[in-house]
């Protein structure tokens, strides 16, 4: 999803149509978070933006952090540690122009990050993998769902939902894939099986419909994953499940 607008106090406005990254500034490309790593004092988020741009990182509760992009468009912001999953909006200002990055940036207590996008699959910050891995599952109240993850560049992969074929894709040049399931997910437990070059992975997940939200988002730890129910700019609720990679905790 996109954080449609922000007031002077830094609080997101959770209504209206999703912002289109770069639309306000024409040729300016939206800022991106590229890496996340632990440092003394917290987690360092590093990314790209227009050279000299002022970068703003904001939470739904109004917490703000700033940085300036270098002459090559590189920037870094350190956020303090937290025992909770957090969502951030990322934007940059160049002169009188402000460009909002697409969606939210979700950051887990363990230092993993993913870009959440309304009506699309999450983009998890992760390197390619020799074995296909499901890193995220997105679904709505109607059971429409999308999976995303990593694998071997150029490999063909297929997904089975409860032992029945549910879609497939070719892993792109960045080692990523994402595709919509051709079957809807009922509000119950499911088994997801991804397979292709390098092996397979089997995951179990519940796709229970989210309860109404009285706040911008709700995050909870479930078995081997974080589940985030979040409010889209159009007023709907989307659920994103961020799975722990093998051997990695929360």
GINOR-V981147 format. One record per run of one state. SS is the DSSP state (2 for helix, 1 for strand, 0 for the rest). FROM is the first residue (numbers start at 1). LEN is the number of residues. If there is no record, write none. Layout:
# GINOR-V981147
ss:SS from:FROM len:LEN
ss:SS from:FROM len:LEN
This chain:
# GINOR-V981147
ss:0 from:1 len:4
ss:1 from:5 len:2
ss:0 from:7 len:5
ss:1 from:12 len:2
ss:0 from:14 len:18
ss:1 from:32 len:8
ss:0 from:40 len:2
ss:1 from:42 len:7
ss:0 from:49 len:5
ss:1 from:54 len:5
ss:0 from:59 len:5
ss:1 from:64 len:5
ss:0 from:69 len:5
ss:1 from:74 len:6
ss:0 from:80 len:6
ss:1 from:86 len:9
ss:0 from:95 len:2
ss:1 from:97 len:4
ss:0 from:101 len:3
ss:1 from:104 len:4
ss:0 from:108 len:5
ss:1 from:113 len:4
ss:0 from:117 len:6
ss:1 from:123 len:2
ss:0 from:125 len:8
ss:1 from:133 len:7
ss:0 from:140 len:5
ss:1 from:145 len:6
ss:0 from:151 len:5
ss:1 from:156 len:6
ss:0 from:162 len:2
ss:1 from:164 len:7
ss:0 from:171 len:5
ss:1 from:176 len:5
ss:0 from:181 len:8
ss:1 from:189 len:8
ss:0 from:197 len:2
ss:1 from:199 len:8
ss:0 from:207 len:10
ss:1 from:217 len:6
ss:0 from:223 len:2
ss:1 from:225 len:7
ss:0 from:232 len:5
ss:1 from:237 len:7
ss:0 from:244 len:7
